[in-house]
Amino acid sequence: MVNEKKLLNDANSYFLNKEFDKAMFIYAQLSSIFKYNKEYPIYALFCDIANDDENKALSLFDYFTVAKDKDIDEAISYVHKVIDAYDGDIDKMMDMLKDLTTSTVDSLDAIKYEDFKTLIESRGSFRVAFEDIMFSTKVAIDSKDDFFDFVTKLIENDFNTTAYSYLEGFNEYFAYDSKIEELYRMLEEKKLATSHK
């Protein structure tokens, strides 16, 4: 008998480790065995996008894994709308994502962490505020405390892939900081908890 949960966890692990071909193979298997499941073909689409742009595929993956728990049909429809609108043209697709998100947050490429905290207050939650900006805007962080606060909140709200990329990006600056190790531990624990659900 096929262990659906284990296969999905394996595929997601491959995806997050950027082994997109292996992930695609398992997602395709899952899609053909469990035809009723609507999310597996979406993951396969992300693998396809990753061939052109890894970061955008990882961002979409992050968005989808969080949004599907709230409303899977809405999350799927959003992803399809974005992808189908431009029939696989990644640049145009990402432009569309930017239009969708910048209509919510009127900003260019970066938002100061202070302003982002104000946005969190006005939107009522970190998750909602981050979903508003995650495809179009980087959060500009200029202090160590803000960095740790931001990454901690990413992890608490299940934006694990994004948290990893921020940690990787800043690792050289804070390489010997115990707080960095603590954040990596939090991510590992999250990973284990998810795989044992």
Secondary structure by P-SEA (a helix, b strand, c coil): ccaaaaaaaaaaaaaaacaaaaaaaaaaaaaaaacccccaaaaaaaaaaaaccaaaaaaaaaaaaaaaaacaaaaaaaaaaaaaccccaaaaaaaaaaaaacccccccccccaaaaaaaaaaaccaaaaaaaccccbbbbbccaaaaaaaaaaaaaacaaaaaaaaaaaacccccccaaaaaaaaaaaaaaaaaaac
